Amino acid sequence: MIEADGILLGSPVYFADASAGIKALIERCGMVSTANGGLFKRKVGAAVAAVRRAGAIRAFDTMNHLFQHGQMIVVGSSYWNVGIGRDPGAVKEDAEAIRTMQTLGQNIAWLLKKIKS
């Protein structure tokens, strides 16, 4: 993560929030970054969530806390970066989510190119 130009976090939503695994990553990376003068400062960041029904925005917000606290540049899309589906792989049928993720990818690529030039 230290060497990356951008960081994309993703999580399934099992109980109305981001998973315990991604929360652990956020806490550990956030503390290490802060203790070392802001390792992720000015890096590009984005979060995505996959959800069955509820908790998507809360999970999205949870992941974005790492970016905001770490003085990162958060990339947006045409809607919240959330895909809806009950069974494994079902989110691929969420056409709006697919368009949102495509736009997010384009925006990340555009911003990274601007920063590098």
C-alpha positions, 0 to 999 in steps of 0.5 A: 500500500505504501508503494501504490499510487492508489488504494481501492478498498472493498467489502461485502456487507454481512451485518449492516457494515463493512466486514471485520477483516476490512475494519482490521485492515483500516485500523492497522493501516491507519495507525501505522500511517499516522505513526509514520507521518502519514504514509498514505497522504495524497494517495488516491483512494476509493471504496466499493461495497457489495450488499444484499439489502442494507448497510451499503452506505454505512460500509462505504462510509466506514472504508472512506474514513481511512482515506479522509483521516489519512489526507488522501484524495477520494475519487467519486463516481456517478453514484455510490460505489455499491453493488447489490446481490444476494448470492455469490456473483449476483452483483454482476447482474446489477447493471447500475452498479456495473456502470458506476464501477466503470465510471469509478475506474475511469475517474481513478485512471484519469486522476492518477494520470493527472497527478503523474504528469 
